[in-house]
Amino acid sequence: AVEAGRVRLVGHPTSKLADTPYMRLERLAQTDDPDEYVVRGDGTRLVTCDHEEVRSFNMVRGVGLGLSVPCVVALDAGGSRPCDTALDYHFVCANSNDCVGYTTKLVGRNAFSSIYREEGDYDEVPFMLHTRSYAYTPEAKLASLDAFGERVVGVMFYQKLAPKNRSCTFRVEGAGFGASEFATVPGGELGVYLLQSAYTTSSTKVYVTVPGAQRTLKKECGILQPFITTGAPTEFRFGQDNQCGSYSLCYETGYLPAGTLVEVEAAHDMLQGRCNFSLSTLVNYTAAAAPQPVETDSFLPPLNTTALGLVASRAVFLPSFEQDLATVNVFVANLTAVYLTVRQTGWDCRSRTCAPDAIKVGSASYTSTDDGYSLANAVTLGSCGGNTSFREGRGQYGQCDVLQACQQRPSHPRLANASASSEQPFTGFITTTVNNLVLREAAIPFVVPDYCTVFGGNLYAQASAETPVPFPLALGAEEMRPLIAVSSLALRAADATSVAVRLLGNATASLRIAPLFSIGPFGESFRLVLVADPAAPASSALSARRTDINPNVTFACVGDHLTASQVKCVLPIPPRANWASVRVMQSDFGTNQVNVDVRSITGRTHTTLSRKCGSTESFRGVAGLKATCDKFFTCFESFIDQASAGPTATGNDVDDFRTLELTVPNTVQPQGCIMAFEALVEFKER
């Protein structure tokens, strides 16, 4: 062992599922990382994949140059002891993310000992444990070995290799039941079990790749990410260390079609502890002999949304679960398909009683009544959560990066008074109703990120070919799209589109101008008009044409659903406009605030043209309200002298006021209104 080579830590003997038979099947790849194993779908199989070495060590003749630190072994009964042997040093270094290697001395047993004689002519004793630097001094470059002690005939440096991920890949083989993706097998079940070697400080992820679909993260286990339990007292809900005889269930699913890859990937810094293996995986798969109709809890492969044309998306998010039943409304235009995926934060109900259909996604129309505006003709497109499964299987718990679909396939949104087979593009609202009681009763660890304790997900959409903006109210997660608001009085003389064209002057040839719906306080009505540039649908067409806009114009900022921590609406100030007012719907301003800032071309604000309203700040002497959808309170009203913004930082040009900006937090929720945020901003030339 004195020549250059490589060694590895084998660990201490343990019993591994002593009473459970297991079988290692054909190894398909001869690589160390990953290994691939076959899981055959012709009965029950328990397939294992083990990684014995945490890290390999390069063994060289020489002395490590890294910082020397004490070597201490922790005792099972508590406390610690100094390292006594080279094996102690090897074990401690292998199980420390800070250690880079260790040095040992070869001490002769008498004055005539030599490393070139038989191995029993010297003893290997520990010398130094190193951190920080992987460098070493070769023994050949040492002037003498005398400095290392009497009868030292050699020095060895065990240099730890850089950490790497360890993974196990299992490929499902069998008859290939279910040429249709919606076929399944009764009793079909796959479970991934992980040895509890070092899961208080590390985690392992499970990926599934179904033929023809994307590689999808299905589950993460370890640290604060829980394992699956049934309530038995001997089960570990959270990861453990050094439980070398215990395997915990990390992921389970139903039938998998032939060719599916199940990849189990450990973090690069995962340690081995006192077990024989760092990553040890058991995959238990049972499949029946013939396909059967789909069952409620059946596995269906994740869909490739891009390949299906679902290229537009918006995040959906509720920043708290204050309301027992909360609704997210998202306005869409000319959609042909919609698909909702949900973050798996607290939807696992196997060990508790949950209501069914905790999440429902549907479509509805926007209508005006004597009492204001409301949604009508609602249709449920899909349901999931609670005791209802997702497309990919049962709901999960604490999986912040895993999303599962609420529908088995993309749905064509429609209205209750329309034919179920109607293929007409849909314009209206996609609604998502969330039973927050299911989340509130889940034992979600308090140290996980805030977004992992509440409802969140993605809404994917496919629009008709001529629609550049399937989500007309949003320019992105952090910005609302400015709209033109045409009063009911102006509509007596012309339609909303004609009025909008007149307000924009002659700059409309390349624009898409389309009426949407109406908003306004009690006794008033404003028809909203979309102005978009098909060549730049993610930009504000109004801001790009500021100099053409009539100074006497009313804009609207409408946030159907606010997801980013701060969402803004940037309105262009027409060149000749010198007065502005801002009125805000009282959806949720008893405890929240809206900021109004008039900004110059360089983004500077002016103290007299900035205002905060809501919470502790009044709306011009009136306190902000909650769930009062028919009241719009004035927050800002002022003359704007565009030439008074002052010089730019260079002092060369007048820094005119160019934009009026509204900013609201995502804690502003609809509170029974259809929209979370509505504001009417009027400019005038006086």
Secondary structure, DSSP 4 states (H G I P E B T S, - for coil): --SSEEE---------STT-------B----SSSEEEEEESSSEEEEEEEE--S--EEEEEEEE-SEEE--EEE-TTSSEEE--SHHHHHHHHHT-SSEEEEEEEEEESSTT--TTS-GGGEEEEEEEEEES---EEEGGG-S-SGGG-TTEEEEEEEEEPPP--EEEEEEEESS---SSTT-B-TT-EEEEEEEEEE-SS--EEEEEE-TTS--EEEEEEBTTBPPB--S-TT--SS--EEEEEEEEEEEEES---TT-EEEEEE-TT---TTSS-SEEEEEEEE--SS-B---TT---PPP-TTTTT--EEEEEE-S---SSEEEEEEEEEEEEEEEEEEEEEE---TTS---EEEEEEEEEEEEEETTEEEEEEEEEEEEEEETB-BTTBS--EEEEEEEEESSSS-B----TTS-TT--S-EEEEEEEEEEHHHHHTS---TTS-GGGSS-EEEEEEEE-TT-S-SSTTEEETTEEPPEEEEETTGGGTS-HHHHHHHHTTT--TT-EEEEEEEE-STT--EEEEEEE-TTSTTS-HHHHTGGGS-SSEEEEEEES---SSEEEEEEE--TT--EEEEEEEEEE-SS--EEEEEEETTS-EEEEEEEEEBTTB-BTTB---EEEEEEEEEEEEEE--GGGS-B-TTSSSB--EEEEEEEEETT---TTSS-SEEEEEEEE--
